[in-house]
Amino acid sequence: MMVKVMLYAYASGVFSSRKIARKLHEDVAFRVLGAGNFPKHRTICDFRALHLDELGALFVQVVKLARECGLVKLGTIAVDGTKVKASASRHKAMSHKRMVESEALLQAQIVELMNKARQADAAEKDEPELDIPAEIERREDRLKVIQAARERLESRQREADTAKGRSEGDERIPRDKDGKPKNKNGNRYGRDFGVPEDSAQDNFTDPDSRIMKRAGGGFDQCYNGQTAVDAHAQIIIAAELTNCGADSGELPRMLAAVDTNLGENAGVVLADAGYRAEAVFCQLATHPTEVIVALGREERSAARIDAKKNPYTIGMAHKMTTPEAQAAYRRRKAIVEPPNAWIKHIIGFRQFSMRGLNKARAEWKLVCAALNLRRMGKLCAA
């Protein structure tokens, strides 16, 4: 009963547990699905939180059901990403530089308050009434939050630097695998190993979310929702979520998800210029799915691409000059962008209710499953 209510709620654009509880009293469809039961909003909220992974796993079952109904053909699919706001405010984020400054300020304030506590008896008649233990506790709690956020930032930066070939104690000098300096021109890294840029940010409310640029301008704490859509009936056959704003590394992951969900690869995949990357083209060179990815400006200036450094990119540029690839790519926008628009404008899902990448990913799959069920109901009825 709860699963039916939850799926119908997401399919009809009701995401708040309080609103779902209210609909069970006011809406006939909700009352029928609830079978005369009226769970409180806390019960609904707890059910979603406890069983979010299972609710997200329903997405695969819905995709397989759509395949059985003949709505998924796996001839041509298109992949795209859309930014969805996290359950966090960008104003609750702090840069690494500000964290360091705030830590020093809070530590100084704690010392000052401790000194005031020692001198409280003498200063009591001259100072306004102040709950010093409470003030110290508040600042210590704030200091712990900021320190934890700074450590997360520095840990991510160490992982990123290690992936780039840097190591602890490299003295900002680029080195080869043997540890020998490889740059004879004297160029150095701009910062020490594991030290983030001053502008690098971490969010206190949802640390997994990231600041991303909105389509209409401006920035928000977001996740990047990825969808792979089948061209036949515009059913979403793969749905993934990342906290990286760029799409460039997501194409292999989406094709793997299609194979996992349906046990079969698509014939052709279409993607815009955001997915172009030499490493991705190299990885997918032997993939059974034909890959057609626009190159943006590079596509119109293939002569400027270094064929030695980017052989797969130059191959994609030549492919995109063929009438067959151009005709196929022209279909991309009409295949994949409507479902993303339906999620935001028809269902009304513009912000996650859950926090953390894993929980947000499960909720994203639940939303895509709800959209697929709406789509299947409409097409099968027709």
C-alpha positions as CSV (number, residue, x, y, z in Angstrom):
1,M,0.0,0.0,0.0
2,M,2.8,2.4,0.9
3,V,4.7,1.7,-2.3
4,K,1.6,2.4,-4.4
5,V,1.0,5.7,-2.6
6,M,4.6,6.7,-2.9
7,L,4.8,6.0,-6.6
8,Y,1.5,7.7,-7.3
9,A,2.6,10.7,-5.2
10,Y,5.8,11.1,-7.2
11,A,4.0,10.6,-10.5
12,S,1.5,13.3,-9.7
13,G,4.1,15.8,-8.4
14,V,3.6,15.4,-4.6
15,F,6.9,14.9,-2.8
16,S,6.4,16.2,0.7
17,S,5.4,13.7,3.3
18,R,3.1,16.2,4.9
19,K,1.3,16.8,1.5
20,I,1.1,13.1,0.9
21,A,-0.6,12.6,4.3
22,R,-3.0,15.4,3.5
23,K,-3.8,14.0,0.1
24,L,-4.8,10.7,1.7
25,H,-7.6,12.6,3.3
26,E,-8.5,14.9,0.5
27,D,-7.8,13.2,-2.9
28,V,-10.0,10.3,-4.1
29,A,-7.2,8.6,-6.0
30,F,-4.9,8.7,-2.9
31,R,-7.8,7.4,-0.7
32,V,-8.4,4.4,-3.1
33,L,-4.6,3.6,-3.1
34,G,-4.4,3.9,0.6
35,A,-7.4,1.5,1.0
36,G,-8.8,3.5,3.9
37,N,-5.5,3.9,5.7
38,F,-4.3,7.3,6.8
39,P,-0.7,7.1,7.9
40,K,0.8,10.2,9.5
41,H,3.4,12.2,7.7
42,R,6.2,10.9,10.0
43,T,5.3,7.3,9.0
44,I,5.5,8.2,5.3
45,C,8.8,10.0,5.8
46,D,10.3,7.1,7.8
47,F,9.1,4.6,5.2
48,R,10.7,6.5,2.3
49,A,13.9,7.0,4.3
50,L,14.1,3.3,5.3
51,H,13.2,1.8,2.0
52,L,14.7,4.4,-0.4
53,D,17.1,2.0,-2.0
54,E,14.3,-0.5,-2.7
55,L,12.1,2.3,-4.1
56,G,14.9,3.4,-6.4
57,A,15.4,-0.2,-7.5
58,L,11.8,-0.2,-8.8
59,F,13.2,1.8,-11.7
60,V,14.8,-1.2,-13.3
61,Q,11.6,-3.3,-12.9
62,V,9.6,-0.5,-14.6
63,V,12.1,-0.4,-17.5
64,K,11.9,-4.2,-18.0
65,L,8.1,-3.9,-17.9
66,A,8.2,-1.2,-20.6
67,R,10.4,-3.5,-22.6
68,E,7.8,-6.3,-22.3
69,C,5.1,-3.9,-23.4
70,G,7.1,-3.1,-26.6
71,L,7.9,0.5,-25.6
72,V,11.7,0.0,-25.6
73,K,13.4,-1.0,-28.8
74,L,17.1,-0.2,-28.0
75,G,17.7,1.0,-31.6
76,T,18.7,4.5,-30.9
77,I,19.1,6.1,-27.4
78,A,20.1,9.6,-26.4
79,V,21.9,10.7,-23.2
80,D,21.7,14.0,-21.4
81,G,22.2,15.6,-18.0
82,T,20.2,18.1,-16.0
83,K,21.0,20.0,-12.9
84,V,18.6,19.4,-10.0
85,K,18.8,21.4,-6.7
86,A,20.0,19.6,-3.7
87,S,18.3,19.8,-0.3
88,A,20.7,22.5,0.7
89,S,21.3,26.2,0.3
90,R,24.3,27.6,-1.4
91,H,24.5,30.1,1.4
92,K,25.3,27.3,3.8
93,A,28.6,26.6,1.9
94,M,32.0,28.1,2.8
95,S,35.2,28.4,0.9
96,H,38.5,26.9,2.1
97,K,40.0,30.3,2.7
98,R,37.0,31.4,4.7
99,M,37.1,28.1,6.7
100,V,40.8,28.8,7.7
101,E,40.0,32.3,8.7
102,S,36.8,31.3,10.6
103,E,38.7,28.5,12.5
104,A,41.3,31.0,13.7
105,L,38.6,33.5,14.7
106,L,36.5,31.0,16.6
107,Q,39.6,29.6,18.4
108,A,40.5,33.2,19.5
109,Q,36.9,33.8,20.6
110,I,36.9,30.6,22.7
111,V,40.1,31.6,24.4
112,E,38.7,35.0,25.1
113,L,35.5,33.6,26.5
114,M,37.6,31.2,28.7
115,N,39.5,34.2,30.0
116,K,36.2,36.0,30.7
117,A,35.0,33.0,32.6
118,R,38.0,33.1,34.8
119,Q,37.5,36.8,35.4
120,A,33.7,36.6,35.7
121,D,33.6,37.5,39.4
122,A,35.6,40.6,39.0
123,A,34.0,41.7,35.7
124,E,30.4,40.8,36.5
125,K,29.4,44.2,37.6
126,D,30.7,45.9,34.5
127,E,29.8,43.3,31.8
128,P,26.3,42.7,30.4
129,E,24.7,39.4,31.4
130,L,26.3,36.6,29.3
131,D,25.9,32.8,29.5
132,I,29.6,32.1,28.9
133,P,29.4,28.3,29.0
134,A,26.6,28.4,26.3
135,E,28.6,30.8,24.2
136,I,31.7,28.6,24.4
137,E,29.7,25.5,23.5
138,R,28.1,27.2,20.5
139,R,31.5,28.3,19.1
140,E,33.0,24.9,19.8
141,D,30.2,23.2,17.9
142,R,30.6,25.7,15.0
143,L,34.4,25.1,15.0
144,K,33.9,21.3,14.8
145,V,31.5,21.7,11.8
146,I,34.0,24.0,10.0
147,Q,37.0,21.7,10.7
148,A,35.1,18.7,9.4
149,A,34.2,20.6,6.2
150,R,37.8,21.7,5.8
151,E,39.1,18.1,6.2
152,R,36.6,16.9,3.6
153,L,37.8,19.5,1.1
154,E,41.5,18.7,1.8
155,S,40.8,14.9,1.5
156,R,39.1,15.4,-1.9
157,Q,42.0,17.6,-3.0
158,R,44.6,15.0,-2.0
159,E,42.7,12.4,-4.0
160,A,42.5,14.7,-7.0
161,D,46.2,15.6,-6.8
162,T,47.2,11.9,-6.4
163,A,45.1,11.1,-9.6
164,K,47.1,13.8,-11.4
165,G,50.4,12.1,-10.5
166,R,51.3,14.4,-7.6
167,S,52.6,13.1,-4.2
168,E,53.2,14.4,-0.7
169,G,56.4,16.5,-0.5
170,D,56.7,17.2,-4.2
171,E,57.7,20.8,-3.5
172,R,55.2,21.9,-6.1
173,I,57.6,20.5,-8.8
174,P,56.1,18.3,-11.5
175,R,57.8,14.9,-11.4
176,D,57.7,11.7,-13.4
177,K,57.0,8.2,-12.1
178,D,60.6,7.8,-10.8
179,G,60.2,11.0,-8.8
180,K,62.6,13.0,-10.9
181,P,61.6,16.6,-12.0
182,K,60.2,16.4,-15.5
183,N,59.8,20.2,-16.3
184,K,63.1,21.8,-17.3
185,N,61.4,25.2,-17.7
186,G,61.0,25.7,-14.0
187,N,57.2,25.8,-14.0
188,R,55.7,24.9,-10.7
189,Y,52.3,24.0,-9.3
190,G,50.5,26.9,-7.8
191,R,49.8,25.3,-4.4
192,D,51.1,22.6,-2.1
193,F,49.9,19.0,-2.4
194,G,46.5,18.5,-0.8
195,V,45.8,22.2,-0.3
196,P,42.6,23.3,-2.1
197,E,42.1,26.5,-3.9
198,D,41.0,29.4,-1.7
199,S,37.6,29.4,-3.7
200,A,37.0,25.6,-3.2
201,Q,33.7,25.2,-1.2
202,D,32.0,22.6,0.9
203,N,28.4,22.7,2.0
204,F,27.5,22.1,5.7
205,T,23.9,20.9,5.0
206,D,24.6,18.4,2.2
207,P,28.4,17.9,1.8
208,D,27.9,15.6,-1.2
209,S,26.3,18.3,-3.3
210,R,28.3,20.8,-5.3
211,I,27.9,24.4,-6.6
212,M,26.8,24.1,-10.2
213,K,25.8,26.6,-12.8
214,R,22.1,26.8,-13.6
215,A,20.8,26.7,-17.2
216,G,19.1,30.1,-16.7
217,G,22.1,31.7,-15.1
218,G,23.5,31.8,-11.6
219,F,24.7,29.0,-9.3
220,D,23.0,26.6,-6.9
221,Q,23.9,23.6,-4.7
222,C,23.0,20.8,-7.2
223,Y,23.4,17.3,-8.3
224,N,23.7,16.3,-12.0
225,G,21.0,13.9,-13.0
226,Q,21.8,11.7,-16.0
227,T,19.2,10.0,-18.2
228,A,19.4,7.7,-21.2
229,V,16.1,7.7,-23.2
230,D,15.0,5.2,-25.8
231,A,13.9,6.8,-29.0
232,H,10.9,4.6,-29.7
233,A,8.5,5.9,-26.9
234,Q,10.8,8.2,-24.9
235,I,11.1,5.8,-21.9
236,I,14.0,6.5,-19.6
237,I,16.0,3.3,-19.6
238,A,18.9,4.4,-17.4
239,A,19.1,7.0,-14.7
240,E,22.2,7.9,-12.7
241,L,23.2,10.8,-10.5
242,T,26.6,12.4,-10.0
243,N,27.9,15.4,-8.0
244,C,30.2,16.4,-10.8
245,G,28.8,19.3,-12.9
246,A,30.5,18.2,-16.1
247,D,29.0,15.4,-18.3
248,S,32.3,14.5,-20.0
249,G,33.0,11.3,-18.1
250,E,29.4,9.9,-17.8
251,L,28.8,8.3,-21.2
252,P,30.5,4.9,-20.4
253,R,28.7,4.8,-17.1
254,M,25.3,5.4,-18.8
255,L,26.0,2.7,-21.5
256,A,27.0,0.3,-18.7
257,A,23.7,1.1,-16.9
258,V,21.7,0.4,-20.1
259,D,23.4,-3.0,-20.4
260,T,22.8,-3.8,-16.7
261,N,19.2,-2.8,-16.7
262,L,18.1,-4.6,-19.9
263,G,20.9,-7.1,-20.5
264,E,21.4,-5.7,-24.0
265,N,23.2,-2.8,-25.6
266,A,21.6,-0.1,-27.8
267,G,22.4,0.2,-31.4
268,V,23.3,3.9,-31.4
269,V,23.8,6.5,-28.6
270,L,23.5,10.2,-29.3
271,A,25.1,12.8,-27.0
272,D,25.8,16.5,-27.1
273,A,29.2,18.2,-27.0
274,G,29.3,18.1,-23.1
275,Y,30.1,14.4,-23.4
276,R,33.1,14.7,-25.7
277,A,36.5,13.6,-24.3
278,E,39.4,11.8,-25.8
279,A,39.6,9.3,-23.0
280,V,35.9,8.5,-23.3
281,F,36.2,8.0,-27.1
282,C,39.2,5.7,-26.5
283,Q,37.3,3.7,-23.9
284,L,34.2,3.2,-26.1
285,A,36.2,2.5,-29.3
286,T,35.3,-1.2,-29.2
287,H,31.9,-0.9,-27.5
288,P,29.1,-2.6,-29.5
289,T,27.0,0.6,-29.4
290,E,27.8,3.1,-32.1
291,V,28.7,6.4,-30.4
292,I,27.7,9.7,-32.0
293,V,28.9,12.8,-30.0
294,A,28.9,16.4,-31.2
295,L,32.2,18.2,-30.8
296,G,30.9,21.8,-30.7
297,R,33.4,24.2,-32.1
298,E,36.0,21.5,-32.7
299,E,33.6,19.9,-35.1
300,R,33.7,22.9,-37.3
301,S,37.5,23.2,-37.1
302,A,38.7,19.6,-37.3
303,A,42.0,20.8,-38.9
304,R,43.0,22.3,-35.5
305,I,42.7,19.0,-33.6
306,D,46.1,17.4,-32.9
307,A,45.6,14.0,-34.6
308,K,48.6,12.5,-32.7
309,K,47.3,13.5,-29.3
310,N,43.6,13.1,-30.0
311,P,43.2,10.4,-32.7
312,Y,39.7,9.3,-31.5
313,T,38.5,12.9,-31.3
314,I,39.6,13.5,-34.9
315,G,37.8,10.3,-35.9
316,M,34.6,11.5,-34.3
317,A,35.0,14.9,-36.1
318,H,35.3,13.1,-39.4
319,K,32.2,10.9,-38.5
320,M,30.2,14.0,-37.8
321,T,30.8,15.3,-41.3
322,T,28.9,12.3,-42.8
323,P,25.2,12.8,-43.7
324,E,24.2,9.6,-41.8
325,A,25.7,10.9,-38.5
326,Q,24.3,14.3,-39.0
327,A,20.8,12.9,-39.6
328,A,21.0,10.7,-36.6
329,Y,22.3,13.5,-34.3
330,R,19.5,15.8,-35.4
331,R,17.1,13.5,-33.5
332,R,19.0,13.8,-30.1
333,K,17.2,16.9,-28.8
334,A,13.7,15.6,-29.6
335,I,14.5,12.3,-27.9
336,V,16.2,13.1,-24.6
337,E,15.3,16.7,-23.6
338,P,11.5,16.3,-23.3
339,P,11.7,13.7,-20.5
340,N,14.0,16.0,-18.5
341,A,11.6,18.8,-19.1
342,W,8.6,16.6,-18.0
343,I,10.4,15.8,-14.8
344,K,10.8,19.5,-13.9
345,H,7.7,21.1,-15.5
346,I,5.0,18.4,-15.6
347,I,5.9,16.4,-12.5
348,G,7.4,19.4,-10.8
349,F,10.5,17.8,-9.4
350,R,13.0,20.6,-9.0
351,Q,14.7,19.8,-5.7
352,F,15.7,16.6,-3.9
353,S,14.0,15.8,-0.6
354,M,16.9,13.5,0.5
355,R,20.4,14.5,1.4
356,G,23.6,12.7,0.4
357,L,24.6,11.4,-3.0
358,N,23.4,7.8,-2.4
359,K,20.0,8.8,-1.1
360,A,19.6,11.5,-3.8
361,R,20.5,8.9,-6.5
362,A,17.8,6.6,-5.2
363,E,15.3,9.4,-5.2
364,W,16.3,10.3,-8.8
365,K,15.6,6.8,-9.9
366,L,12.2,6.8,-8.1
367,V,11.3,10.0,-10.0
368,C,12.3,8.5,-13.3
369,A,10.3,5.4,-12.5
370,A,7.3,7.5,-11.8
371,L,7.7,9.4,-15.0
372,N,8.0,6.1,-17.0
373,L,4.8,4.8,-15.4
374,R,2.9,7.9,-16.4
375,R,4.3,7.6,-19.9
376,M,3.4,3.9,-20.1
377,G,-0.1,4.5,-18.8
378,K,-0.7,7.1,-21.5
379,L,0.8,5.1,-24.4
380,C,-0.8,1.8,-23.4
381,A,-4.2,3.4,-22.9
382,A,-4.0,4.9,-26.4
